[in-house]
Structures are given as C-alpha cells and as structure tokens.
Amino acid sequence: MRNSGKRDGDDFGAKRKLKDDVDELFKLPLADFIGARNALATRLKQSGQTNDANLVKTLAKPSVSAWTVNQLYWHHRAAFDKLLAAGQRLRGKVTDMRGALEARREALLRLADLATSLLSDAGHNPSQDTIRRVTTTLEALSALSDGPTLGRLTQDVDPPGFESLASFSLSAGALKPVKEPARVTALQAAREEKTRQAKIAAAKASLQTAKKALADAHAEAKQADKQLREAEEQFKQAKAEAAEAARTVEDAKRTVEKASKELESLFSTQ
C-alpha cells in the first residue's frame, strides 16, 4: 500500500511538472517555440514518458495574435483578470448593463495597448489586423464560461454570436421581462459596441505605428545633424590647414627669393 501511494505521488508530481514545462513553452518568444517543444519531447521520451512526449509533439506553434494573448495572460495577469471579471459580470445578473459594458470596454482598451507594446518589443508588427484579432480573441475569452486553456492558445478564438452576447445582459432573473423591441435594441447596442471597440483598437495601433515612425525620423535627423556638425568641423580644420600651408608656401617663396638675390650678389662681386 505504501509503495502504491508513493507511485501515485510520483505520478502526480510528474504530471504537475509536465504542466509547468508546457506552460513555460507558451511563455517563450514565438521563434523559440518549436525548438523548445522538440527538446522537451526528447527529454520526456528519454525518461520513459513516451505518451507525454507524443502529446507534447502535437502542440502547435501559436499564431502571432494567439501568442500575444498568451503573453498578456502570463505577464499582465491583473489586466487580463479585469477583462474576465467584466465578462463574468455580463454573464450574471446585470442591473447596470451600461456600466458592465464600459468596464469590459476599458479592460479591452488597456489590453490592446499592452498587446501593441508586447508585439513591438518582440519585433513583431502591431498591425491593425493583428490587434483586431487579439481584441476579438480577448472578447471571446471574456464571453465564454468554459473556453480553451488560458495561456496556451495556438489559434484565435471567435466570440459567441450576437444572440449569446445579448443574453449576457438579459439572463434569467437579471431584469424584468421586456418586450421584443427592447431585446433588439440590446442586440444592436452590442453590435455597435463591438464595432466601436475594433475601430478604437485599430486607431491605437495606427497611433503606435505613427509614434514609432516619428521616433525613427527624429533619430535620423539627430544623426544627420551630428554628421553635418562633424563635416563643418572637418571643413574648418581643413581650411585652417590650407591657410597654414599657404603661409608656409609664401615663407618658402621669400626664402628662395632672398637666397637667389644673395647668390646673384656673390656672382656680381667676382
């Protein structure tokens, strides 16, 4: 019985370590994923964990947008949890729909800013399309009560249909029964909110790109100004050296003339 308990404990420890190892894979820079995954599978196989090794080999390299969402989860958990909390609030009994939507909107905007910085710092292009796919996945994760494993996404996640989104604010017991026109209005508001969020995220991405371009232009202008000052200094120095050379030539010329006159004087006295 003791041996059996020990084996169970060993199995639990191995599974926990495997989970931690897999989590570490999804924290890595995107370019390192495949190499690290294959290395982990090799180690598992060498230690006799063939099934785990085969499972690790099936892990797909995340898309850029999915990788970005993973990094937000691992490295900006507080902001990520605020979004999930806002989504849970919408799925519950909502007495202040406007406030709940505003909380989710602010959480999405904050994460969109962080995503733009993450992509830039990692050498990826924070294009409007990439930021749009990131925010769409974030919105989907906030809307799903039982979604994919957080921090291990390999592909984008589509949000539920608008009917499901509308049901977040009209869940059973949340509000008094209303007529169908009110439901249509809520659905329309949800659509408009989604469109507005996408436009804001795209505008923020454009702003970040423009800021980077401006910073690059400033750097180039500063470098050009430095080169100009160096060139002016070199020209000034060359001009001074040329003037000194001219004076030296004049001195040498006068010396030659003086020596010539002395020579002629000596010849004339013979």
Secondary structure, DSSP 4 states (H G I P E B T S, - for coil): -HHHHHHHHHHHHHHHHHHHHHHHHHHS-GGGHHHHHHHHHHHHHHTT-HHHHHHHHTPPPPPHHHHHHHHHHHH-HHHHHHHHHHHHHHHS--S-HHHHHHHHHHHHHHHHHHHHHHHHHTT----HHHHHHHHHHHHHHHH-SS-SPTT---S--PPPPHHHHHHHHT-TTTS----HHHHHHHHHHHHHHHHHHHHHHHHHHHHHHHHHHHHHHHHHHHHHHHHHHHHHHHHHHHHHHHHHHHHHHHHHHHHHHHHHHHHHHHHHT-
